[in-house]
């Protein structure tokens, strides 16, 4: 069965306390006789797997370390009139997207942001001129040509290595160097959340894209996870520490409980697996450990600033800034046009995203405002409130989403997804070879893991 046929069938499926040891699950018609299932993680992948199993009569328990569901989908209600997504935000490519199908089913209102509604500001804060735009476009094409040459070479290297010749050619022009830095940051590092030093030039863009607009949820992405969680047995504040997966039953231990199961679906983020946040006893197979260690876990952090009114162009969705420092406040999204809210969200990715996590909130806001005042003038007001993310420091995420690191290959995602001993099954965006780093990729991986478990 080819990939498109599998995805089509999965789409049809979509529509269609105390201490001691806990033995989980009861069988209903269509389930696996005598088999009891545990799912680690209540993000999109875990909820999708649990829901799919339930539709086939197989009950499960979902263990979630946080006090909320969603994982890297996190809708903040700090501003009651604007539920704000601090993790995944958009349906990227609405056509043929399973998240679109769920949103249609529950009547979730969506807002469209457009890459074409964008303004680019130069280092001095002035909007880029037509000649500067032409030069910027030319450098972008040169960078892309360098990447294509690197992808056609026999030996893989980092993205940074693939543009080293272009960097030398532009060395005598400070403006050209800034233009190249901007292209690298905005076109690649913000897209894949990995630094140019770490991204594989052969495989960085090995993902596939869905067609259509990018849509965000007026009431937040939690509408999707809340819907998927309906009717499921989700246990929150259950921090899994150990998975003993050999022996008559699988033993999953938290600080105060032990759960027994015959099948376990692991949906831990790649970053948590890399940090050995959960101990597998015995260790996972060498090929799976190799995939875990060699794939990259990226960072994309947000600084959300709320003002009394917009002082920036109201018809613009994206503001981009050519910084003197690589990756510094390169991209901003405005909620003014789409949501009628005077909110700007600034992004910092890769190395810059990790660096600012060590700063205080006041330092981050001050840095953001310095850039905005460079563009819009010293007289613009301070924000009335702010919300800031630190995904790399989050012990239950350890990053934002995975990327193809130098030394990894796309096949490693299949190895990461491969079941172990027909007892451990794996899901999550990092296990999706074609749609890693996306919410729909995570969702599809959950359906895939459930299908594998039912077939086991």
C-alpha positions in Angstrom: 0.0 0.0 0.0 1.5 3.4 -0.9 1.6 6.4 1.3 -1.3 8.2 -0.3 -3.6 5.2 -0.1 -2.7 4.7 3.6 -3.4 8.4 4.4 -6.7 8.1 2.5 -7.8 5.1 4.6 -6.7 6.8 7.8 -8.8 9.8 6.7 -11.8 7.5 6.4 -11.1 6.1 9.8 -11.1 9.6 11.2 -14.6 10.4 9.8 -16.1 7.1 10.3 -5.4 6.9 42.3 -3.7 5.3 45.5 -0.6 3.2 45.3 0.2 -0.3 44.1 0.0 -2.0 40.7 -2.8 -1.2 38.3 -4.0 -3.6 35.6 -5.7 -1.6 33.0 -8.3 -1.9 30.4 -11.4 -4.0 29.6 -12.2 -5.6 26.3 -15.2 -4.8 24.2 -16.2 -6.3 20.9 -13.5 -5.7 18.3 -10.7 -5.2 20.8 -7.7 -7.4 21.3 -8.8 -10.2 23.6 -7.0 -10.2 26.9 -4.8 -7.3 25.9 -4.5 -4.1 28.0 -3.1 -0.9 26.5 -1.3 2.1 28.1 -0.5 5.3 26.2 2.3 7.6 27.4 1.5 11.2 26.6 -1.7 13.1 25.9 -0.5 15.2 23.0 -2.1 14.9 19.6 -0.4 11.6 18.9 -1.4 10.0 22.1 -5.0 11.2 21.9 -5.3 10.2 18.3 -4.0 6.7 19.1 -6.3 6.3 22.1 -9.4 7.5 20.2 -8.6 5.2 17.2 -8.2 2.2 19.6 -11.4 3.1 21.3 -13.3 3.1 17.9 -12.1 -0.5 17.5 -13.3 -1.5 20.9 -9.9 -1.4 22.6 -9.8 0.6 25.8 -6.7 2.3 27.0 -5.4 4.6 29.7 -3.5 7.7 28.8 -0.8 8.9 31.2 0.1 12.6 31.0 2.9 14.2 33.0 1.4 17.7 32.9 -1.7 19.0 34.7 -3.2 19.6 31.2 -3.6 17.7 28.0 -2.2 18.8 24.6 1.6 18.5 25.1 3.1 20.9 22.7 -0.3 22.2 21.9 -0.9 24.7 24.7 -3.7 27.4 24.5 -3.2 30.0 27.2 -6.4 31.7 28.6 -4.6 34.4 30.4 -6.3 36.9 28.0 -9.9 35.8 28.1 -10.8 37.7 25.0 -7.9 36.1 23.0 -7.1 32.5 23.7 -3.4 32.4 22.7 -1.6 29.3 21.4 1.9 29.2 22.9 2.8 26.0 21.1 1.4 24.8 17.8 -0.7 27.5 16.3 -1.6 27.0 12.7 -3.1 24.3 10.5 -0.3 24.3 8.0 -1.9 23.6 4.6 -5.7 23.2 5.1 -6.3 21.0 2.1 -6.4 17.3 2.9 -5.3 18.0 6.5 -6.9 15.8 9.2 -6.9 18.8 11.6 -9.1 20.6 9.1 -11.5 17.7 9.0 -11.8 17.7 12.8 -12.2 21.5 12.9 -15.0 21.2 10.3 -16.7 18.5 12.4 -16.8 20.5 15.6 -17.4 23.8 13.9 -14.2 25.5 15.1 -13.9 29.0 13.8 -10.6 29.7 12.0 -8.6 32.8 11.0 -6.4 33.0 7.9 -3.0 34.6 8.0 -1.2 35.2 4.7 2.5 35.2 3.9 1.7 37.7 1.1 0.6 40.2 3.7 4.1 41.0 4.8 6.5 43.9 5.2 10.3 43.7 5.5 12.2 46.3 7.5 15.9 46.9 7.1 18.4 47.1 9.9 17.9 50.8 10.4 14.1 50.2 10.7 13.1 51.7 7.4 10.9 49.5 5.1 13.0 47.9 2.5 13.3 49.7 -0.8 12.7 48.2 -4.2 16.4 48.0 -5.1 17.1 46.5 -1.7 14.3 44.0 -2.2 15.8 43.0 -5.6 19.2 42.5 -4.0 17.7 40.5 -1.1 15.9 38.3 -3.6 19.1 37.7 -5.6 21.0 36.7 -2.4 18.1 34.3 -1.5 18.4 32.7 -5.0 22.2 32.3 -4.6 21.7 30.7 -1.2 19.1 28.3 -2.6 21.5 27.4 -5.5 24.2 26.7 -3.0 21.9 24.4 -1.1 20.9 22.5 -4.3 24.6 22.0 -5.1 25.1 20.6 -1.6 22.2 18.3 -1.9 23.6 16.9 -5.2 27.0 16.2 -3.6 27.8 12.7 -2.5 28.8 13.7 1.1 26.4 15.4 3.4 27.3 18.6 5.3 25.7 21.3 7.4 23.7 24.1 5.8 26.4 26.5 7.2 29.0 24.6 5.1 26.9 24.7 2.0 26.7 28.5 2.0 30.3 29.1 3.1 31.4 30.0 -0.5 28.6 32.5 -0.8 29.6 34.0 2.6 33.1 34.6 1.3 31.8 36.2 -1.8 29.7 38.6 0.2 32.3 39.3 2.9 33.1 42.8 1.7 29.5 44.1 2.0 28.0 44.4 5.5 24.5 44.8 4.0 24.9 41.7 1.9 26.0 39.7 4.9 23.0 40.8 6.8 20.7 40.0 3.9 22.2 36.4 3.8 21.8 36.1 7.5 18.2 37.2 7.2 17.5 34.7 4.4 19.0 31.8 6.4 17.1 32.7 9.5 13.7 33.5 8.0 13.6 30.9 5.3 15.2 28.0 7.0 15.9 28.3 10.7 12.5 29.6 11.6 10.9 26.9 9.4 12.8 23.9 10.8 13.8 25.3 14.3 17.4 24.0 13.9 20.5 26.1 13.4 22.4 26.2 10.1 25.3 24.6 11.9 23.2 21.5 12.8 20.8 21.1 9.8 21.6 18.5 7.2 22.0 20.0 3.8 20.9 16.7 2.2 17.8 16.2 4.3 16.7 19.5 5.9 13.7 19.9 3.5 12.9 16.2 3.1 9.4 16.8 4.5 6.3 17.1 2.4 3.8 20.1 2.4 0.1 20.2 2.2 -1.6 22.7 0.0 -3.8 25.5 1.0 -3.9 28.4 3.5 -2.4 28.5 7.0 -5.3 28.8 9.5 -5.2 29.5 13.2 -8.0 28.9 15.7 -10.0 31.8 17.0 -10.6 29.9 20.3 -7.2 28.2 20.3 -5.9 24.8 19.2 -7.1 23.2 22.5 -10.5 22.9 20.8 -9.0 20.0 18.9 -7.3 18.2 21.8 -10.3 18.7 24.1 -12.5 17.1 21.4 -10.2 14.2 20.9 -9.9 13.6 24.6 -13.7 13.2 25.1 -14.6 9.8 26.6 -10.9 8.8 27.1 -9.4 7.8 30.4 -6.6 10.4 30.7 -4.7 10.4 34.0 -2.9 13.8 34.5 0.1 14.5 36.7 1.5 11.1 36.0 5.2 11.5 35.4 6.4 8.3 33.9 9.9 7.4 35.1 10.5 3.8 34.0 9.2 1.4 31.4 10.1 -2.2 32.1 9.1 -3.8 28.8 10.3 -7.4 29.2 8.6 -10.0 31.3 5.1 -11.3 31.4 3.6 -7.7 31.6 5.0 -4.3 30.9 5.5 -2.3 34.0 5.2 1.5 33.8 6.3 3.3 36.9 5.5 6.8 38.1 6.6 8.2 41.5 3.6 6.8 43.3 2.1 4.1 41.1 2.9 1.2 38.9 0.7 0.4 35.9 0.7 -3.1 34.2 -0.1 -3.4 30.5 0.4 -5.8 27.6 0.9 -3.1 25.0 2.3 0.5 25.4 2.2 3.3 23.0 5.1 5.8 23.6 4.4 9.3 22.3 7.2 11.1 24.2 8.8 14.1 22.3 12.2 13.4 20.8 13.8 15.9 23.2 12.5 13.9 26.2 13.9 10.7 24.7 17.2 12.3 24.1 17.4 13.6 27.7 16.5 10.1 28.9 13.6 11.6 30.8 12.1 8.1 30.9 14.2 5.1 31.5 13.5 2.0 29.4 14.5 -1.3 31.1 16.2 -3.0 29.2 17.4 -0.3 26.9 15.7 0.2 23.6 17.4 -1.5 20.6 20.6 0.0 19.3 19.1 1.2 16.0 16.3 3.1 17.8 18.8 4.7 20.2 20.9 5.7 17.2 17.9 7.4 15.6 17.0 9.2 18.9 20.5 10.5 19.3 21.1 11.6 15.7 17.8 13.3 14.8 17.6 17.0 16.0 15.3 18.6 18.4 14.7 22.3 17.5 13.6 25.4 19.4 11.1 28.1 18.3 10.1 30.4 21.1 7.5 33.1 21.2 7.3 36.5 22.9 3.7 37.7 22.8 3.1 41.4 23.4 -0.3 43.0 23.9 -0.8 46.7 23.4 -3.8 49.0 23.8 -3.9 49.6 20.1 -1.9 48.8 17.0 0.9 51.2 16.0 2.0 49.0 13.1 0.2 48.6 9.7 -3.2 47.0 10.3 -3.4 45.2 7.0 -0.1 43.3 7.5 0.1 39.8 9.0 3.8 39.3 9.0 6.6 41.8 9.9 10.2 40.8 9.1 13.3 42.5 10.4 16.8 42.3 9.0 18.8 42.3 12.2 22.4 43.2 12.7 22.6 40.1 14.9 21.8 36.7 13.3 18.3 35.5 14.1 17.4 38.4 16.4 13.6 39.1 16.2 13.6 38.2 12.5 9.9 37.4 12.3 6.7 38.7 13.9 3.1 37.9 13.3 0.3 40.4 13.9 -3.1 39.5 15.3 -4.6 42.8 14.4 -6.0 42.1 10.9 -7.0 38.4 11.5 -8.3 38.6 15.1 -8.8 42.3 15.5 -6.5 42.2 18.5 -3.5 44.6 19.0 -1.0 41.7 19.6 2.4 41.1 18.1 4.1 37.7 18.5 7.9 37.7 18.0 9.8 34.5 17.2 13.3 33.4 18.0 14.5 30.1 16.5 17.4 27.7 16.9 20.5 29.1 18.6 18.9 32.4 19.3 15.7 30.7 20.7 17.8 28.7 23.1 19.9 31.6 24.1 17.1 33.9 25.3 15.6 31.2 27.5 18.3 32.1 30.1 17.1 35.7 30.1 14.5 37.2 32.4 11.1 38.1 31.0 11.9 41.7 31.5 15.1 41.3 29.4 13.3 39.5 26.6 10.5 42.1 26.4 13.1 45.0 26.5 15.0 43.3 23.6 11.8 42.9 21.6 10.8 46.5 22.2 14.2 47.8 21.2 13.6 46.2 17.8 10.1 47.5 17.5 11.2 51.0 18.4 13.9 50.8 15.8 11.2 50.1 13.2 8.3 52.2 14.5 10.0 55.0 16.5 11.0 55.6 20.1 7.5 57.0 21.0 5.6 53.7 20.7 4.0 52.5 24.0 5.2 49.7 26.2 3.0 46.6 26.1 0.3 46.2 28.7 1.1 42.5 29.1 3.2 39.8 27.7 3.4 36.0 27.5 6.7 34.2 26.8 7.7 30.5 26.0 10.7 28.5 27.0 10.2 25.2 25.2 13.8 23.9 25.5 13.7 24.2 29.3 10.3 22.4 29.5 11.1 19.0 31.0 8.2 17.4 29.2 9.1 18.8 25.8 12.8 19.7 25.7 12.2 21.6 22.5 9.6 22.6 20.0 9.8 20.0 17.2 12.3 17.8 15.5 14.5 18.6 12.5 16.8 16.6 10.2 20.2 17.1 11.9 23.5 16.5 10.1 24.3 12.8 10.5 20.6 11.7 10.4 18.6 10.3 7.5 14.9 10.2 6.8 15.0 6.4 7.4 15.8 7.1 11.0 12.3 8.4 11.5 11.0 5.0 10.4 13.4 3.3 12.8 12.1 5.6 15.6 8.5 4.6 14.7 9.2 0.9 14.4 7.5 -1.2 17.1 9.7 -3.2 19.6 8.9 -6.8 20.3 5.3 -6.2 19.2 4.8 -4.6 22.7 6.1 -1.1 22.5 4.7 1.2 19.8 6.0 4.7 19.0 4.2 7.9 17.8 4.8 11.6 17.7 5.8 14.1 15.1 9.4 13.0 15.1 8.3 9.5 14.0 6.6 10.8 10.8 9.0 10.7 7.9 6.9 12.9 5.6 5.2 15.4 8.0 7.6 15.8 10.9 7.4 19.0 12.9 3.7 19.4 12.2 0.5 18.9 14.2 -1.0 16.8 11.4 2.1 14.7 11.3 1.7 14.0 15.0 -1.9 13.1 14.6 -1.3 10.8 11.7 1.5 9.1 13.6 -1.0 8.3 16.4 -3.4 6.7 13.9 -0.5 4.7 12.5 0.7 3.4 15.9 -2.9 2.4 16.8 -3.2 0.5 13.5 0.1 -1.3 14.2 -1.0 -2.2 17.7 -4.4 -3.6 16.5 -2.6 -5.7 13.9 -0.1 -7.0 16.4 
